[in-house]
């Protein structure tokens, strides 16, 4: 259902357009003059605005200008009984989608409205698709025949038939986003948008405005009204990844969305209803987080309607050969003939089966990519597989250290190890802090806190 504002100083025209558009299934509001229209577009967001050109006081051109400034995503259609070429050209230059001359045929107006709304929908869909492509996890399909994975597949099929809230848990790199996508793609909402939000990658204020949208003037830089991702996901699904990284203040607002299926934009005064399937994920135990006061208990129970746990790779080792084969073929498709000749011998496969894989499937994929590029010859052999102890982070090496007779300064030792890891992550990510945080399995806020803690030593 699209939200449409009709602006005309003639009551008969307002009533006619309101009735006609309502019968087409749209949600219609009306304004009897330009000033009233400006108040409306500054207080809520419309998908389409139909306005007369000639009106006393604030005319249609003024309404068009303000709407394009305040709500640039709103499509504006102009109607007039006093058409001139100059007026039509000016309206198009100012951003009008179309220009209709009175008297007009009803079918003509319906066609223009439908085409304008379809263009807006495609533009919105294209933006969401670009966002979605940026959030792909790096392994496209589920691979596995182990009992834990078969249980996950069965749960996905059951959950896809409902709109109940889902909470996906599991370690980093196990494929939680993949589960969310599979649920959506097998549901009745599969033709609707799938919007991914990485809650730990954005500061609190930015995350709130991204989720709920904002009104013009709500904060410095809010130059126009903007829809949030909950609205963008309407009719589809929204995936809230790393939800444990949200602040208590934002958790209160998320709780309202789950309970009432409504929210308010930043700076807004009217509640907005939302129809969206909510899927959340966390690599932390939210029950434990709630018990120690780090996460709202009431939000946890609202999220945990249907829990799905993704098993770590060490609990589904029988899937490793299938995954290795999948990633080798993926590299062959991507890199061409040089990758296609690589084979993995039995000893190397056994070495992989023995590894602990703390980074799970994502670590395995990265390992295969590295071996395809660096292993000499046509075969990947056991000696090419890195030692899991030497290959691990400094904390493993610290755990193997002996304590000297004179003792150690544990705090300094741990601080130095943390500083080294922060520097290495920043170096590997090219200084991009959000990427560095992901490399360390931290939320953006947690990573930033550690940088502030150590100051210049970590930079």
QUIZI-V417519 format. One record per residue. RES is the residue in one small letter. BURIAL is 1 if it has 16 or more other C-alpha atoms within 10 Angstrom, else 0. Layout:
res: <RES | RES>
burial: <BURIAL | BURIAL>
//
This chain:
res: <x | x | x | x | x | x | x | x | x | x | x | x | x | x | x | x | x | x | x | x | x | x | x | x | x | x | x | x | x | x | x | x | x | x | x | x | x | x | x | x | x | x | x | x | x | x | x | x | x | x | x | x | x | x | x | x | x | x | x | x | x | x | x | x | x | x | x | x | x | x | x | x | x | x | x | x | x | x | x | x | x | x | x | x | x | x | x | x | x | x | x | x | x | x | x | x | x | x | x | x | x | x | x | x | x | x | x | x | x | x | x | x | x | x | x | x | x | x | x | x | x | x | x | x | x | x | x | x | x | x | x | x | x | x | x | x | x | x | x | x | x | x | x | x | x | x | x | x | x | x | x | x | x | x | x | x | x | x | x | x | x | x | x | x | x | x | x | x | x | x | x | x | x | x | x | x | x | x | x | x | x | x | x | x | x | x | x | x | x | x | x | x | x | x | x | x | x | x | x | x | x | x | x | x | x | x | x | x | x | x | x | x | x | x | x | x | x | x | x | x | x | x | x | x | x | x | x | x | x | x | x | x | x | x | x | x | x | x | x | x | x | x | x | x | x | x | x | x | x | x | x | x | x | x | x | x | x | x | x | x | x | x | x | x | x | x | x | x | x | x | x | x | x | x | x | x | x | x | x | x | x | x | x | x | x | x | x | x | x | x | x | x | x | x | x | x | x | x | x | x | x | x | x | x | x | x | x | x | x | x | x | x | x | x | x | x | x | x | x | x | x | x | x | x | x | x | x | x | x | x | x | x | x | x | x | x | x | x | x | x | x | x | x | x | x | x | x | x | x | x | x | x | x | x | x | x | x | x | x | x | x | x | x | x | x | x | x | x | x | x | x | x | x | x | x | x | x | x | x | x | x | x | x | x | x | x | x | x | x | x | x | x | x | x | x | x | x | x | x | x | x | x | x | x | x | x | x | x | x | x | x | x | x | x | x | x | x | x | x | x | x | x | x | x | x | x | x | x | x | x | x | x | x | x | x | x | x | x | x | x | x | x | x | x | x | x | x | x | x | x | x | x | x | x | x | x | x | x | x>
burial: <0 | 0 | 1 | 1 | 1 | 1 | 1 | 1 | 1 | 0 | 0 | 0 | 0 | 1 | 0 | 0 | 1 | 1 | 0 | 1 | 1 | 1 | 0 | 0 | 0 | 0 | 1 | 1 | 1 | 1 | 1 | 0 | 1 | 1 | 1 | 0 | 1 | 1 | 0 | 1 | 1 | 1 | 1 | 1 | 1 | 1 | 1 | 1 | 1 | 1 | 1 | 1 | 1 | 1 | 1 | 0 | 0 | 1 | 1 | 1 | 1 | 0 | 1 | 1 | 1 | 1 | 1 | 1 | 0 | 1 | 1 | 1 | 1 | 1 | 1 | 1 | 1 | 1 | 1 | 1 | 0 | 0 | 0 | 0 | 0 | 0 | 0 | 1 | 0 | 0 | 1 | 0 | 0 | 0 | 1 | 1 | 1 | 1 | 1 | 1 | 0 | 0 | 0 | 0 | 0 | 0 | 0 | 0 | 1 | 0 | 0 | 1 | 1 | 0 | 0 | 1 | 1 | 0 | 0 | 1 | 0 | 0 | 0 | 0 | 1 | 0 | 0 | 1 | 0 | 0 | 0 | 0 | 0 | 0 | 0 | 0 | 0 | 0 | 1 | 0 | 0 | 0 | 1 | 1 | 0 | 0 | 0 | 0 | 1 | 0 | 0 | 1 | 1 | 0 | 1 | 1 | 0 | 0 | 1 | 1 | 0 | 0 | 1 | 0 | 1 | 1 | 1 | 1 | 1 | 1 | 1 | 1 | 1 | 1 | 1 | 1 | 1 | 1 | 1 | 1 | 1 | 1 | 1 | 1 | 1 | 1 | 1 | 0 | 1 | 1 | 0 | 1 | 1 | 1 | 1 | 1 | 1 | 1 | 1 | 1 | 1 | 1 | 1 | 1 | 0 | 0 | 1 | 1 | 1 | 1 | 1 | 1 | 1 | 1 | 1 | 1 | 0 | 1 | 0 | 0 | 0 | 1 | 0 | 1 | 1 | 1 | 1 | 1 | 1 | 1 | 1 | 1 | 1 | 1 | 1 | 1 | 1 | 1 | 1 | 1 | 1 | 1 | 1 | 1 | 1 | 1 | 1 | 0 | 0 | 0 | 1 | 0 | 1 | 1 | 1 | 0 | 1 | 1 | 0 | 0 | 0 | 1 | 1 | 1 | 1 | 1 | 1 | 1 | 0 | 0 | 0 | 0 | 0 | 1 | 0 | 1 | 1 | 1 | 1 | 1 | 1 | 1 | 1 | 1 | 0 | 1 | 1 | 0 | 0 | 1 | 0 | 0 | 0 | 1 | 1 | 1 | 1 | 0 | 1 | 1 | 0 | 1 | 1 | 1 | 0 | 0 | 1 | 1 | 1 | 1 | 1 | 1 | 1 | 1 | 0 | 1 | 1 | 0 | 1 | 1 | 1 | 0 | 1 | 1 | 0 | 1 | 1 | 1 | 1 | 1 | 1 | 1 | 0 | 0 | 0 | 0 | 0 | 0 | 1 | 1 | 0 | 1 | 1 | 1 | 0 | 0 | 0 | 1 | 1 | 0 | 1 | 1 | 1 | 0 | 1 | 0 | 1 | 1 | 1 | 1 | 1 | 1 | 1 | 1 | 1 | 0 | 1 | 1 | 1 | 0 | 1 | 1 | 0 | 0 | 1 | 0 | 0 | 0 | 1 | 1 | 1 | 1 | 0 | 0 | 1 | 0 | 0 | 1 | 0 | 0 | 0 | 0 | 0 | 0 | 0 | 0 | 0 | 0 | 0 | 0 | 0 | 0 | 0 | 0 | 0 | 0 | 0 | 0 | 0 | 0 | 0 | 0 | 0 | 0 | 0 | 0 | 0 | 1 | 1 | 0 | 1 | 1 | 1 | 1 | 1 | 1 | 0 | 0 | 1 | 0 | 0 | 0 | 1 | 1 | 1 | 1 | 1 | 1 | 1 | 0 | 1 | 1 | 1 | 1 | 1 | 0 | 1 | 0 | 0 | 0 | 1 | 0 | 0 | 0 | 0 | 0 | 0 | 1 | 0>
//
